[in-house]
Amino acid sequence: MAEIMTESGTTHRETRIYVFHGVQVHRRKDAQGQFTLLDAIDEDEKKIRQIADRLQQHGYGVMRARHNRAGRVYCTCKATWAGRGIPPDDPFNQEPTTGEPIVKSKLIHEDGAEKTFAVVFEAGDEAMAGLQEFARQNHLGGARFTAIGAFEEATLGYFDWQSKEYRKIPIREQVEVLSLVGDIALEDGEPKLHAHVVLGRSDGTTRGGHLLEARVRPTLEVMLVESPEHLHKEHDPESGLALIRL
Protein backbone atom coordinates (compact mmCIF):
# COMPACT_ATOMS: atom_id res chain seq x y z
CA MET A 1 0.00 0.00 0.00
CA ALA A 2 1.19 3.49 -0.79
CA GLU A 3 1.24 6.38 1.63
CA ILE A 4 -0.33 9.50 0.11
CA MET A 5 0.94 12.98 0.87
CA THR A 6 0.10 16.36 -0.64
CA GLU A 7 2.73 18.82 -1.81
CA SER A 8 1.64 22.42 -1.54
CA GLY A 9 1.89 24.82 -4.45
CA THR A 10 -0.09 26.73 -7.01
CA THR A 11 -3.05 24.99 -8.64
CA HIS A 12 -1.27 24.05 -11.88
CA ARG A 13 1.74 22.79 -9.92
CA GLU A 14 -0.27 20.73 -7.46
CA THR A 15 1.43 17.42 -6.78
CA ARG A 16 0.34 14.25 -5.04
CA ILE A 17 3.06 12.09 -3.54
CA TYR A 18 2.79 8.33 -3.04
CA VAL A 19 5.34 6.26 -1.15
CA PHE A 20 5.81 2.81 -2.66
CA HIS A 21 8.55 0.48 -1.39
CA GLY A 22 10.09 3.48 0.35
CA VAL A 23 10.36 5.56 -2.84
CA GLN A 24 8.42 8.78 -3.38
CA VAL A 25 6.34 8.77 -6.56
CA HIS A 26 5.16 12.23 -7.64
CA ARG A 27 1.87 12.51 -9.47
CA ARG A 28 1.38 15.73 -11.42
CA LYS A 29 -1.23 17.39 -13.59
CA ASP A 30 -0.99 17.56 -17.36
CA ALA A 31 -1.85 20.57 -19.53
CA GLN A 32 -5.56 19.70 -19.22
CA GLY A 33 -5.38 19.74 -15.43
CA GLN A 34 -5.67 15.97 -14.99
CA PHE A 35 -3.38 13.90 -12.75
CA THR A 36 -1.95 11.74 -15.55
CA LEU A 37 1.82 12.14 -15.04
CA LEU A 38 3.96 10.24 -12.53
CA ASP A 39 7.70 10.15 -11.92
CA ALA A 40 10.12 8.63 -9.44
CA ILE A 41 13.87 8.60 -8.90
CA ASP A 42 16.05 6.37 -6.74
CA GLU A 43 19.46 4.71 -6.71
CA ASP A 44 17.84 1.28 -6.28
CA GLU A 45 17.05 0.05 -9.80
CA LYS A 46 15.00 -2.88 -8.46
CA LYS A 47 12.59 -0.52 -6.66
CA ILE A 48 12.21 1.65 -9.75
CA ARG A 49 11.44 -1.46 -11.82
CA GLN A 50 8.78 -2.51 -9.28
CA ILE A 51 7.16 0.92 -9.54
CA ALA A 52 7.25 0.75 -13.35
CA ASP A 53 5.70 -2.73 -13.37
CA ARG A 54 2.91 -1.61 -11.06
CA LEU A 55 2.06 1.41 -13.19
CA GLN A 56 2.10 -0.63 -16.40
CA GLN A 57 -0.40 -3.03 -14.84
CA HIS A 58 -2.77 -0.09 -14.37
CA GLY A 59 -2.66 1.23 -17.93
CA TYR A 60 0.26 3.65 -17.80
CA GLY A 61 2.92 3.91 -20.46
CA VAL A 62 6.25 3.81 -18.65
CA MET A 63 9.80 4.75 -19.56
CA ARG A 64 12.75 3.86 -17.32
CA ALA A 65 16.26 5.28 -17.64
CA ARG A 66 19.62 5.01 -15.94
CA HIS A 67 21.69 8.17 -15.38
CA ASN A 68 25.27 8.78 -14.33
CA ARG A 69 25.99 12.23 -13.00
CA ALA A 70 29.21 13.19 -11.20
CA GLY A 71 30.02 9.52 -10.71
CA ARG A 72 26.67 8.78 -9.08
CA VAL A 73 24.26 6.36 -10.76
CA TYR A 74 20.53 6.74 -10.29
CA CYS A 75 17.42 5.40 -12.02
CA THR A 76 14.27 7.20 -13.08
CA CYS A 77 10.75 6.18 -14.00
CA LYS A 78 8.35 8.42 -15.91
CA ALA A 79 4.78 7.34 -16.56
CA THR A 80 1.91 8.83 -18.53
CA TRP A 81 -1.69 7.65 -18.45
CA ALA A 82 -2.30 5.72 -21.67
CA GLY A 83 -5.64 4.11 -20.91
CA ARG A 84 -9.15 5.22 -21.75
CA GLY A 85 -11.13 7.48 -19.48
CA ILE A 86 -9.93 8.77 -16.13
CA PRO A 87 -6.78 7.27 -14.55
CA PRO A 88 -7.16 5.41 -11.23
CA ASP A 89 -7.15 7.64 -8.16
CA ASP A 90 -4.46 5.51 -6.51
CA PRO A 91 -2.60 3.20 -8.92
CA PHE A 92 -0.77 1.58 -6.01
CA ASN A 93 -3.88 0.47 -4.11
CA GLN A 94 -6.27 -0.83 -6.78
CA GLU A 95 -6.73 -3.98 -8.82
CA PRO A 96 -4.52 -4.06 -11.95
CA THR A 97 -5.97 -3.83 -15.45
CA THR A 98 -3.26 -5.77 -17.30
CA GLY A 99 -4.27 -7.00 -20.73
CA GLU A 100 -6.91 -4.39 -21.54
CA PRO A 101 -6.18 -2.80 -24.95
CA ILE A 102 -5.45 0.92 -24.70
CA VAL A 103 -5.38 1.73 -28.44
CA LYS A 104 -7.14 0.35 -31.48
CA SER A 105 -4.98 -2.11 -33.39
CA LYS A 106 -5.23 -4.82 -36.01
CA LEU A 107 -2.83 -7.49 -37.22
CA ILE A 108 -2.98 -6.88 -40.98
CA HIS A 109 -0.25 -9.21 -42.23
CA GLU A 110 1.71 -12.19 -40.98
CA ASP A 111 4.53 -13.84 -42.86
CA GLY A 112 6.06 -16.59 -40.78
CA ALA A 113 7.16 -14.92 -37.54
CA GLU A 114 7.06 -11.40 -39.00
CA LYS A 115 3.94 -9.43 -38.13
CA THR A 116 2.56 -6.11 -39.35
CA PHE A 117 0.19 -4.14 -37.14
CA ALA A 118 -1.93 -1.08 -37.82
CA VAL A 119 -2.23 0.94 -34.60
CA VAL A 120 -4.59 3.93 -34.53
CA PHE A 121 -4.68 6.57 -31.79
CA GLU A 122 -7.62 8.86 -31.13
CA ALA A 123 -7.83 12.47 -29.96
CA GLY A 124 -6.50 12.86 -26.43
CA ASP A 125 -4.32 9.73 -26.49
CA GLU A 126 -0.68 10.04 -25.39
CA ALA A 127 1.33 8.66 -28.31
CA MET A 128 4.57 7.46 -26.74
CA ALA A 129 2.93 6.06 -23.62
CA GLY A 130 0.37 4.24 -25.76
CA LEU A 131 3.00 2.75 -28.06
CA GLN A 132 5.08 1.69 -25.06
CA GLU A 133 2.12 -0.14 -23.54
CA PHE A 134 1.16 -1.70 -26.90
CA ALA A 135 4.71 -3.04 -27.22
CA ARG A 136 4.59 -4.48 -23.72
CA GLN A 137 1.20 -6.14 -24.18
CA ASN A 138 2.26 -7.69 -27.50
CA HIS A 139 5.74 -8.74 -26.30
CA LEU A 140 7.54 -6.74 -29.00
CA GLY A 141 11.33 -6.67 -29.00
CA GLY A 142 12.52 -6.15 -32.56
CA ALA A 143 10.20 -3.75 -34.34
CA ARG A 144 10.21 -0.69 -36.56
CA PHE A 145 7.39 1.77 -37.09
CA THR A 146 6.31 4.83 -39.05
CA ALA A 147 3.37 7.14 -38.47
CA ILE A 148 1.45 10.16 -39.75
CA GLY A 149 -1.26 12.23 -38.11
CA ALA A 150 -1.38 15.32 -35.91
CA PHE A 151 -0.68 16.45 -32.34
CA GLU A 152 -2.27 19.16 -30.25
CA GLU A 153 1.01 19.44 -28.32
CA ALA A 154 4.29 17.61 -27.98
CA THR A 155 7.63 17.60 -26.22
CA LEU A 156 10.74 16.95 -28.31
CA GLY A 157 14.27 16.39 -27.12
CA TYR A 158 17.79 17.23 -28.23
CA PHE A 159 20.57 15.13 -26.70
CA ASP A 160 23.19 17.41 -25.19
CA TRP A 161 26.49 15.55 -25.44
CA GLN A 162 28.10 17.61 -22.69
CA SER A 163 25.42 17.13 -20.04
CA LYS A 164 24.38 13.66 -21.32
CA GLU A 165 20.76 14.72 -20.94
CA TYR A 166 17.91 15.54 -23.33
CA ARG A 167 17.14 19.25 -23.58
CA LYS A 168 13.37 19.52 -23.81
CA ILE A 169 11.74 21.41 -26.68
CA PRO A 170 8.08 22.11 -25.85
CA ILE A 171 5.61 22.42 -28.74
CA ARG A 172 2.38 24.01 -27.49
CA GLU A 173 0.36 24.28 -30.70
CA GLN A 174 -1.49 22.11 -33.19
CA VAL A 175 1.03 20.48 -35.55
CA GLU A 176 1.04 17.96 -38.39
CA VAL A 177 3.12 14.82 -38.03
CA LEU A 178 5.09 15.00 -41.27
CA SER A 179 7.32 12.08 -40.39
CA LEU A 180 7.60 9.80 -37.37
CA VAL A 181 10.03 6.89 -37.43
CA GLY A 182 11.30 4.66 -34.67
CA ASP A 183 12.28 1.25 -33.40
CA ILE A 184 11.61 -1.02 -30.44
CA ALA A 185 14.28 -3.12 -28.75
CA LEU A 186 14.61 -4.85 -25.40
CA GLU A 187 16.35 -3.33 -22.40
CA ASP A 188 16.52 -5.49 -19.28
CA GLY A 189 13.89 -7.72 -20.86
CA GLU A 190 11.39 -4.88 -21.47
CA PRO A 191 10.53 -3.14 -24.76
CA LYS A 192 11.98 0.33 -25.12
CA LEU A 193 11.00 2.85 -27.81
CA HIS A 194 13.27 5.20 -29.72
CA ALA A 195 11.48 7.65 -32.00
CA HIS A 196 12.30 10.79 -33.98
CA VAL A 197 9.71 13.13 -35.46
CA VAL A 198 9.36 16.11 -37.80
CA LEU A 199 6.37 18.34 -37.04
CA GLY A 200 4.81 20.89 -39.41
CA ARG A 201 3.53 24.20 -38.02
CA SER A 202 0.73 26.36 -39.42
CA ASP A 203 3.18 28.70 -41.18
CA GLY A 204 4.91 25.84 -42.99
CA THR A 205 8.01 25.77 -40.79
CA THR A 206 9.05 22.59 -39.03
CA ARG A 207 10.37 21.42 -35.68
CA GLY A 208 12.08 18.10 -35.17
CA GLY A 209 13.89 15.93 -32.68
CA HIS A 210 13.65 12.97 -30.36
CA LEU A 211 9.98 12.40 -29.48
CA LEU A 212 9.49 12.37 -25.70
CA GLU A 213 5.72 12.76 -25.46
CA ALA A 214 2.80 13.94 -27.57
CA ARG A 215 -0.96 14.34 -27.27
CA VAL A 216 -2.86 13.19 -30.38
CA ARG A 217 -5.48 15.32 -32.20
CA PRO A 218 -7.36 14.08 -34.15
CA THR A 219 -5.52 10.86 -35.06
CA LEU A 220 -2.17 9.12 -35.30
CA GLU A 221 -1.89 6.19 -37.75
CA VAL A 222 1.00 3.87 -37.02
CA MET A 223 2.29 1.04 -39.19
CA LEU A 224 4.44 -1.29 -37.09
CA VAL A 225 6.43 -4.33 -38.24
CA GLU A 226 7.73 -6.83 -35.70
CA SER A 227 10.63 -9.06 -36.78
CA PRO A 228 11.12 -12.63 -35.51
CA GLU A 229 14.56 -11.77 -34.09
CA HIS A 230 14.66 -9.49 -31.05
CA LEU A 231 17.15 -6.67 -30.55
CA HIS A 232 18.80 -5.84 -27.24
CA LYS A 233 20.00 -2.57 -25.71
CA GLU A 234 22.90 -2.21 -23.31
CA HIS A 235 24.09 0.73 -21.24
CA ASP A 236 26.77 2.73 -23.05
CA PRO A 237 29.07 4.37 -20.47
CA GLU A 238 30.34 7.04 -22.89
CA SER A 239 26.92 8.48 -23.74
CA GLY A 240 24.97 7.30 -20.72
CA LEU A 241 22.31 5.93 -23.08
CA ALA A 242 21.00 2.43 -23.69
CA LEU A 243 22.09 1.53 -27.25
CA ILE A 244 21.35 -1.44 -29.48
CA ARG A 245 24.15 -4.00 -29.47
CA LEU A 246 24.29 -6.61 -32.25
N, C-alpha and C positions, 0 to 999 in steps of 0.2 A: 504494500500500500504506500502511496505517496503522500508526503506531508505537503499541504498547500499553504503558501504564504502570499502576501500581496505586497508588491513594490510600489511605493508612492511615486507620483509624477503627474504630468499633464495628461489629459484624456487620451491624446493620440499616442502617448508613450507608455500608457498603462501596461504593466507587466504582471503576469501571474507566475509564481515560482513553485514548482513541484520539487520534492526531494525523493529521488529514486535510487536505491542502493548507495545512499550517501552522496549522490551527485545532484547539484542543483540543475534543474531543467527550466529554462525561461520560456514562457509562452507569451507571444506578442501579437499585436493586432496588425493586419495587413492594411492596404490602402483603402479598403472598403469598411474598415473598422471592425473586422471579425478576427477572433483569436484563432488564426490558422497557421501561425509560424512558431516553431519551437527550436531551441538550440541548447547545446550543452558542451562543456569543455572539461577535460580531466586528463591527468597523466596516465590513468589506468585504462588501457585500451579495451580490456574485457568488459568493464562497466559501461563504456561508451557503446560497445557492440550490443550489450543487453538492452540499453535504452533504445538503440536503433531498431532492434528486433521487435521490441514491444510496440513502438510507434508504427512499424510496418504492418503489424498484425491488426492495427486499428485504422488502416486506410491512408496512412501518411506516406508520401514519397520521401525517402531519406537518403542523404549523402553524408558519408563519413570521410574524414581526411586526417592525415598525420602531418604534423608540423614540427619543424626543428628551428628554434629561435634562440640564439646565444648559447648554443650547446644544450638546450633543454628541449626534450621531446614531449609533445602533448597531442591529444587527439580531440577532434571535434565532431559533432553530429548536428546537422541542420535538417529540419523536417518541415515540409509544407503539406497542408491538407490536400489530398488528391481525390478524395471520395466525393460522392454526391451528397447534396444537402448540407446540413450543419455538422461540424466536427463534434466528437464527443466532448462533454464538459470536462471529464477527467480521463484521459486515455490510459492512465496507469491504474485505474480502479474500476474498469468495466470489461465486459466480455469482449474478446477479440472478434474481428470480422474477417479473418483471413479467408481468401478465396473468392470474395465478392468482386466481380469485375468493376473497375472504376472508370473505364473508357470503352467506347464501342469498338469492337475489333472483329475481323473475319480472316480466317485462313483461306487465302485465295489461290494458292498453288503449293504443291508439295512434290518434290522430285527427289526420291530417296529420303535422305535425312535432311535435305535443305528445304526450308519452309519460307513462304512469303506471306506476310500479314499486311492487311490494310487496317490502320488504326486511326480513328477519327475522334477528335476532341471537339467539344461544344463550347459555347460562350461561357466564360467564367472558370473554365478548367485551368489548372496550373500545368503547363506543358512538361517541364522537366520532371516534376514530381510524379506526374501521371505516367510518363515513359519509364521512369525508374521502377514504379510499382508494377507496370505491365511486364517489364523484363524479369522482375522477381517472380511474379506469379506464373510466368511461362518458362522459367528456368533457362533464360537466355544467357549465353556466355561467349558468343562469337558472331555478332550481328553487325550489320551496317544499315543505315536508314537515311532517307531524304524526306523533306516535307515542304509544303507550301500552305499558305493561309494568311492569317493576320493576328496581331496582338493589340490589346488595348494598352499594355505597358510591358516593359521588360527590363531586366538588368543584365548587362553584358559585362565581360571581364577582359582585362588586358594583363597578361602575366609579366610582372615587374621582376626582371632577372636579379636585380640588386637585393630587393627585399624578399624575393621568393614567395610573393603573395600576389593574388589577383587584385588589381585596382578596379573597383566597380565603376561601371558607366551606366547610370540610370537613364532609361528612356520612358518618359511620362507623357506619351501621346499615342494615338492610334497609328500603327505602322503595318505595312505589308511585309510578309515574309517572302523575300525574293529568292532566298536560298537558305536551306538548313540542311546540313550534312553532319553525320556523326557515326560513332561506332559504340559497341558494347562489348566489354571484356570483363573477366573475373578478377576481383581483387579480394584476397582472403576468402575465396569461395562465394563471393556475392557479386552480382552484376553491377558494373559501374559504367555510367554514360560519359561520353566525351563528345561535345557538339559545338560547332561553330555556325554562326548565322550572319546573314546580310539583311538588314531591314531597310525598307524604302519609306521615306517621309513624304508628307503631302506636297512639298515643294520639289520633289524629285531627287533630293540628296539622299545619301545612304549613311547608315551607321553599321558597324560590324564588329565582331569579336567572339570571344568564348561565351556561350549561352549559359548563364547561371540560373535564371528563372524568367518565366514569362506567363502572362495571363491572356488566354485565348479570347478573341472576339472577331468574327463570329465562328470561325472554324479553323482547325489545323488538320491537314490530311497527310498522314504519314505512311510511307511505304517502307516496310522493314523486312530485311532478308536475314534469316538465321542460318548459319553454316553448320555442318555436322561436327566440325572441329572447333573446340573452344580456344579462346585466347586468354592469356593470363598477364596481369599487371604486377610489377614488383616496385618497391620503393627505390627511387633513384636518389642517392645521397647528394649528388651535385646540384640537382634542381629542387629537391624536396618533394617532387611529384611522383605519383604512381604511373609508371610507363609500361607499355606492352613489351614483353620479352619473348622472343621466338626461340 
